[in-house]
Amino acid sequence: MDYTQHLLLFVIAVVANWFSALAGGGAGLIQLPILIFMGLPFSLALATHKVATVALGVGATVRHLKEKHSSIRLLALMLAAGIPGVVLGAYIIIDVDDRWAEIVLGLLTLCLACYSMMKPDLGLTGNPIHRDLKGIIIGAMGLFIIGLANGALSAGSGLFVTIWLVYWFGLDYRLAVAHTLIAVGLGWNASGAVTMSLLAEVKWDWLPALVLGSLVGGYLGAHSSIKAGNIWIKRCYELVTFIVAIKLLTG
């Protein structure tokens, strides 16, 4: 690749990860199809994308940690429950038809968008709930299942984590996005990247532009989500979720 193509990859990564960091997921909607369009087969594009998205978590984490509004206990729960699902999902997807998996995920993602739209007050204010043992166990089970989707597929799993944190644990959208970007963007994506790099080839010479773009986009998106109010984050979440669902369903 020449320098113009590397520049294109950088710009794509910045845009994709900016919106992902603002809405709490969806970077694969833009980034993965572009990698495939530029000539990479699905497995190679997915593995390359997974490795690059670790930088999204790094950029977003650096910005969110400055605010000191994340819960260490909740982050620990998200990592402990989700990472085993991520690793298992990466192994499962090898024997699953990609198209059927995308259709199922697309339908579920569309349900997320509709659910958030039909609940105008959802996630606008925080109200901590389900912090007892039973609530934590159910919450962990939900995170594990979402982790399976994260390990197996390219786009949308972060959106599920965001809405799960809002619905089950009572976080507002701003805090939910922050926790998603730290735990999923950094912890889950790192474990998924390691697993995918062991199972499939990675296009290493494309990674510098993608990693730098993901790092910059993640930081800028996290900054935007911190400055924006919950209503704007909610609307952005609904828009990105709806677009991801349509993309997954139409192929």
Secondary structure, DSSP 4 states (H G I P E B T S, - for coil): --HHHHHHHHHHHHHHHHHHHHHT--HHHHHHHHHHHTT--HHHHHHHHHHHHHHHHHHHHHHHHTTT---HHHHHHHHHHHHHHHHHHHHHGGGS-HHHHHHHHHHHHHHHHHHHHH-TTTTTS------SHHHHHHHHHHHHHHHHHHHH-SSSHHHHHHHHHHHHH---HHHHHHHIIIIIIIIIHHHHHHHHHHHS---GGGHHHHHHHHHHHHHHHHHHHHHS-HHHHHHHHHHHHHHHHHHHHH-
